[in-house]
Amino acid sequence: MNAFVQGHEVIPMLIGGRRVVASDGGVIDVLNPATGQVIAQVPAATREDVNAAYDAAAGAFSAWSTAHPTERARALRHLADLVDGHADELAELDVMDNGSPIKEMRKDVDIASAQLRYFAGLVLQLRGETIPTGDGRLNYTLRQPFGVVARIVPFNHPLMFAAGKIAAPLAAGNTVIMKPSEHTSLSALRLADLISEALPPGVMNMVTGWGHTAGDALVSHPGIRRLAFIGAETTGRAIVARAMGVNVKHVSLELGGKNPLLVFPDADLDLAVDGAIRGMNFTWQGQSCGSTSRVFVDREIHDEFLDRLVAAVEPLKQGMPDDWTTETGSMINRTQFDKVLHYVALGQQEGSRLVMGGEHRTEGDLANGLFVSPAVFADVDPTSKMAREEIFGPVMAVMPFSGYDEGLALANDTELGLTASVFTRDLGTAHRFAHDVEAGFVWVNDSSRHFLGAPFGGFKNSGLGREEDIEELESYTQVKNVNVLYAP
């Protein structure tokens, strides 16, 4: 058992530089989804706890926001160094908490520290503008932080989100309250120890708890004017409605996706098959809003592609997440596990053909865990629930199309629009599709990969705003215009 987990009866939160439990003593059991064992408890924060975190963050704001930007950058780089120095431990905590393979969670730690360093390097790029307004006048803009920022992140990349998503608001001079998922709080709470070494008390506060209590307290707090959420589309819309019922908040959302991947007849099939598997994110059990779960293949090559796809998915090793040879692990919790099995059954009821997978794995070490083998469906009706609803699990639907227009229409036939991918050797087709598809992030002959400095975010119901680039940093500032008449 991890020493950090063993060292606490209830692993405390971080509020105002102090490690505290919930004010009413409430706790949430931490379940290892690969073993079925309760391995720890974390606080179930109350509204009073969230208010205390707000007071701490508000109290720390003045000194943090007026510090020289390079001082904030230095603190973020220090935190990145600490994350790097505890990378193996942080990855191990994520594995215990969310069931994804260790080799993937270890990569997440590297991404988190890279995000901290990236935004630390951008602090001097938060610049205003001078605007020509005629003789005797000076007109300029200032970028100023909001104050206390709330960030609510999901379970699929616990440490990557908990560490990486505080970088932009902190770099911009805000103080932050972070709420990790109630299902995956361990690495965030260990990160709190490192935060205490790198940042002044109250600048960064870590609050754990249920979405309907701690999360709602953040969303509805009248002092919080900037809020960011990553998660389900329905929850995102509810958050906007709830927040705007309290006051006018600047809200950014990175929400769900039912993302298309198109394979045209001239595509490199080996590259396309690899892209479809990587795009589906089987390596964290398809639990990704960016997963390309709708695969549309030109009828000319559909059967060959499907055969190659199945031959490539079948060898993926499903096993215990702490095994470095494991390629796909367990579902995060019983709710997601049941949801995936429901859609596997529903797909067959709707007439789709289950080509492989979709089974509850119970052999050997997997007996007590929430393991579902990667599923591939064919003969899927594009209007079916299987094809239209986000499953957030290892379920891929392969469907045929004929010609560019039909493929594009199928790709765009959804209220979600986060990512899209296209495989073709034709430069014109590639650029035409990239222009026409209703998605915020498009890969050509590639999938899944993100790039620091490239904006990530969705069209339609998949979100508001962009992250992972300077636009994210600027979104944590307010623009103020100043007009000076210096020569009356």
HELIX and SHEET records of a PDB file:
HELIX    1   1 ALA A    3  GLN A    6  1                                   4    
HELIX    2   2 ARG A   47  THR A   66  1                                  20    
HELIX    3   3 PRO A   69  GLY A   85  1                                  17    
HELIX    4   4 ALA A   87  ASN A   98  1                                  12    
HELIX    5   5 ILE A  102  ALA A  120  1                                  19    
HELIX    6   6 VAL A  123  GLN A  125  5                                   3    
HELIX    7   7 PRO A  158  GLY A  164  1                                   7    
HELIX    8   8 ALA A  167  ALA A  171  1                                   5    
HELIX    9   9 LEU A  186  ALA A  198  1                                  13    
HELIX   10  10 GLY A  211  GLY A  215  3                                   5    
HELIX   11  11 ASP A  216  VAL A  219  1                                   4    
HELIX   12  12 GLU A  233  MET A  244  1                                  12    
HELIX   13  13 LEU A  269  MET A  280  1                                  12    
HELIX   14  14 PHE A  282  TRP A  284  5                                   3    
HELIX   15  15 HIS A  302  VAL A  313  1                                  12    
HELIX   16  16 ARG A  334  GLN A  349  1                                  16    
HELIX   17  17 GLY A  364  LEU A  366  5                                   3    
HELIX   18  18 LYS A  385  ARG A  388  1                                   4    
HELIX   19  19 GLY A  403  ASN A  412  1                                  10    
HELIX   20  20 LEU A  427  ASP A  436  1                                  10    
HELIX   21  21 ILE A  470  SER A  475  1                                   6    
SHEET    1   A 2 MET A  13  ILE A  15  0                                        
SHEET    2   A 2 ARG A  18  VAL A  20 -1                                        
SHEET    1   B 2 VAL A  27  ASN A  32  0                                        
SHEET    2   B 2 GLN A  37  PRO A  43 -1                                        
SHEET    1   C 3 THR A 130  ILE A 131  0                                        
SHEET    2   C 3 ARG A 137  PRO A 145 -1                                        
SHEET    3   C 3 THR A 477  LEU A 485 -1                                        
SHEET    1   D 6 MET A 204  MET A 206  0                                        
SHEET    2   D 6 THR A 175  LYS A 179  1                                        
SHEET    3   D 6 VAL A 148  ILE A 152  1                                        
SHEET    4   D 6 ARG A 226  ILE A 230  1                                        
SHEET    5   D 6 HIS A 250  GLU A 254  1                                        
SHEET    6   D 6 GLY A 463  LEU A 464 -1                                        
SHEET    1   E 7 ARG A 353  MET A 356  0                                        
SHEET    2   E 7 ALA A 375  ALA A 378 -1                                        
SHEET    3   E 7 VAL A 395  PHE A 401  1                                        
SHEET    4   E 7 ARG A 294  ASP A 298  1                                        
SHEET    5   E 7 PRO A 260  VAL A 263  1                                        
SHEET    6   E 7 THR A 419  PHE A 423  1                                        
SHEET    7   E 7 PHE A 441  VAL A 444  1                                        
SHEET    1   F 2 HIS A 360  ARG A 361  0                                        
SHEET    2   F 2 PHE A 371  VAL A 372 -1                                        
SHEET    1   G 2 LEU A 416  GLY A 417  0                                        
SHEET    2   G 2 PHE A 459  LYS A 460 -1                                        
END                                                                             
